[in-house]
Structure formats: structure tokens, C-alpha cells
Amino acid sequence: MSGSQIALLGAIAGFTIYLGLPIGRLRNPAPRLRAGLNAVAIGILLFLFWDVLTAAWEPTDAALSDHHWGTAATGGLVLTAGLAAGLAGLVYYDRWTARRQTASVATLPEGPGAAAETELAPKAHSQAGSLAMMIAIGIGLHNFAEGLAIGNSAAKGEISLAVLLIIGFGLHNATEGFGIVAPLAAEGTRPSWTSLALLGLIGGGPTFAGTLLGQHLVSDTLSIAFLGLAAGSILYVVIELLAVARRAALKELTTWMILVGLLLGFATDAVVTAAGV
């Protein structure tokens, strides 16, 4: 199989993220449906967090087993830096956007319509929209690392493994698309098709980019760095979604739907596991 064919399959694997995105255009979902969608997203992202950290730690764990202390130390430091950048970076980004929102409200003109405009300003900078974007970025980093795995397998001549990875990651991306738009559906915010296209490009496009790069660059350190960034950002988003779930005050429903999300993650990982990854 040629490099261009592998790249095409990598693009298809990334494109499957669009299968779950139309959920975000639900019109006025009921409160229980909103809470359920939010909880399923938490479950999917919890699985991804575990999956990403496992893959990121594997090279370091192998180096420790073989007593390659320098390689292990490098891998551990890169993972730590990636986690810190992904988690703390989004915390500071969220604080920065909050300050901008406060400043935009403070500069609104006074007058009879000022109160209405003040109420509309925060909606223009929807928290659900920001959260969806953060999820897309975190998943994009994760998918870039997955693309690297596809490209690396092809570069080593392991074509059957590369194809199985593409199938497995394609299934993963389909559920990840749902996870991206779950906050929008939970809030009742109906995104435009253009917004969904952008979210899908941010979340799924890196699979294709990683596949292209991975065919020419085999690097555990680079993979660990992107997986660490992904894990940190996914953890931040899970914390935010848990806060949304607590406000919904539907503990039983949330618990079961988180379980459903986790099981979806494991189910779509089955093909990748069968490939021996």
C-alpha cells in the first residue's frame, strides 16, 4: 500500500468524527436528555483519558523494565510537561476568556436597552461553546498522536496493523464527535453547520496530519508530548463537565450515563485492542 493510500485512509479515520457532530443541533432537548448527553460525554472522555495516559506511559514503562534510565527519565519529564501544559494551559485560557467577557459587559452602553444587552453579552460568549472547543482541541491532540501511530506502523512496513488502527481510530472518532457537541446539546445551544464543520476539523483533522508526519518521523518522544497534552486537556474538560452534571442534580441518571459512555469507549477500542496495540 502506497504512502498516499495510507494518508487517504488516515483522512477517512479523521472524517468519521463528523458522524457524531449533528447531535449538537438538537432543538431544545429536555432537561433529562441534556443531563444524559453531558454524562455520556463524561464517560467517553474518562475512557479517553485512561487510554491516552496508558499509551503515553507505555514507552517509559518499557524503558524502566529494560533499565534504560535515561530514556525513562526523558519520557517521564516529557509526559509531565505535556500534562501540565494541557491542564494548566486551559485553566489560564479559561481565566483569560472570562476576563474578556467581563470587560465586554462592562463597556456596554447605558440606557433603556442596557439591561437586555447585558443579559445577551454572556450568551454571545457561550460557556458551552468554549467547552466544546476545548474538547475538540483535546481530542485533536489525542488524534494527532493516533495519526502518528498509523504513520509509524506504515513506515515500519506493518500495513495490516496500520489498516486495523485506521478502522479502530475511525470508530473512536465517531464517538468523540458526540463528546465534542454534548455540552452544546446539554445547554440547548444550537450551533451552525459552519461551527460544527470547524469543530470537526479541529478534532478530526489532526488524525490526517499525524498520519502524514508519522510516515516520515518515528519518535516516541513526540508521541508522548502530544499524548500528555491531550490527557491534560481532557482532564480539564472532565472537571468542567462534572460541574455541569452537579448543577443538573440528576445523580442516578448521570451515574448510569457515565457508565454508558465508558462502555462506548471500551467497545469502540475493541478493534485496536485486537490489533495488539
Rosetta blueprint (number, residue, H / E / L):
1 M L
2 S L
3 G H
4 S H
5 Q H
6 I H
7 A H
8 L H
9 L H
10 G H
11 A H
12 I H
13 A H
14 G H
15 F H
16 T H
17 I H
18 Y H
19 L H
20 G L
21 L H
22 P H
23 I H
24 G H
25 R H
26 L L
27 R L
28 N L
29 P L
30 A L
31 P H
32 R H
33 L H
34 R H
35 A H
36 G H
37 L H
38 N H
39 A H
40 V H
41 A H
42 I H
43 G H
44 I H
45 L H
46 L H
47 F H
48 L H
49 F H
50 W H
51 D H
52 V H
53 L H
54 T H
55 A H
56 A H
57 W H
58 E H
59 P H
60 T H
61 D H
62 A H
63 A H
64 L H
65 S H
66 D L
67 H L
68 H L
69 W H
70 G H
71 T H
72 A H
73 A H
74 T H
75 G H
76 G H
77 L H
78 V H
79 L H
80 T H
81 A H
82 G H
83 L H
84 A H
85 A H
86 G H
87 L H
88 A H
89 G H
90 L H
91 V H
92 Y H
93 Y H
94 D H
95 R H
96 W H
97 T H
98 A H
99 R H
100 R H
101 Q H
102 T H
103 A H
104 S H
105 V H
106 A H
107 T L
108 L L
109 P L
110 E L
111 G L
112 P L
113 G L
114 A H
115 A H
116 A H
117 E H
118 T H
119 E H
120 L H
121 A H
122 P H
123 K H
124 A H
125 H L
126 S L
127 Q H
128 A H
129 G H
130 S H
131 L H
132 A H
133 M H
134 M H
135 I H
136 A H
137 I H
138 G H
139 I H
140 G H
141 L H
142 H H
143 N H
144 F H
145 A H
146 E H
147 G H
148 L H
149 A H
150 I H
151 G H
152 N H
153 S H
154 A H
155 A H
156 K L
157 G L
158 E L
159 I H
160 S H
161 L H
162 A H
163 V H
164 L H
165 L H
166 I H
167 I H
168 G H
169 F H
170 G H
171 L H
172 H H
173 N H
174 A H
175 T H
176 E H
177 G H
178 F H
179 G H
180 I H
181 V H
182 A H
183 P H
184 L H
185 A H
186 A H
187 E H
188 G L
189 T L
190 R L
191 P L
192 S L
193 W H
194 T H
195 S H
196 L H
197 A H
198 L H
199 L H
200 G H
201 L H
202 I H
203 G H
204 G H
205 G H
206 P H
207 T H
208 F H
209 A H
210 G H
211 T H
212 L H
213 L H
214 G H
215 Q L
216 H L
217 L L
218 V L
219 S L
220 D H
221 T H
222 L H
223 S H
224 I H
225 A H
226 F H
227 L H
228 G H
229 L H
230 A H
231 A H
232 G H
233 S H
234 I H
235 L H
236 Y H
237 V H
238 V H
239 I H
240 E H
241 L H
242 L H
243 A H
244 V H
245 A H
246 R H
247 R H
248 A H
249 A L
250 L L
251 K H
252 E H
253 L H
254 T H
255 T H
256 W H
257 M H
258 I H
259 L H
260 V H
261 G H
262 L H
263 L H
264 L H
265 G H
266 F H
267 A H
268 T H
269 D L
270 A H
271 V H
272 V H
273 T H
274 A H
275 A L
276 G L
277 V L
